[in-house]
């Protein structure tokens, strides 16, 4: 199995899933400070999962786990830490169901464990891991919310029945009312990214 007709028809990164301790602050920062459009929200009794667009078909998503006692910390980029990072999984985008099923079959043929197709409503996915244990997902948008102005009243994409206050502000005004201030993690970060000699 190499490049050619048998290769998956990748379309880029579907979403990078990160973890946040505060979804409201996350919406305010990613939407307000970075200008990323909130294009979908998913919620269960166990978590919230919100998606921000970074180009057609490409999103960064965040989980906020309900009732879970997680150990959050700040980690500078490029600096190793013995703690786990805020990373959850990487989802790579495929164009359609046929490509998803083909990839699932390809992984099985290679001896890799892979889930059956999981229907999330707005997208369909399979889950697997790389040899280093990185959680991976391949997904395709059943109905793609990216590349257009979000309709915050569309329950297909905004399914959290009890969204954080920043989402109500986006619905009402098209922007968040406040943005949380941030700062660099520590002096190591300042030294790492200092320009010049």
Secondary structure, 3 states (H helix, E strand, C coil): CCCCCCCCCEEEEEEEEEECCCHHHHHHHHHHHCCCEEEEEEECCCEEEEEEECCCCCEEEEEEECCCCCCCCCCCCCCCCCCCCCEEEEEEEECCHHHHHHHHHHHHHCCCCCCCCEECCCEEEEEEECCCCCEEEEEEECCCCCCCCCCCCCCCCECCCCCCHHHHHHHHHCCCCCCCCCCCCCHHHHHHCCCCC
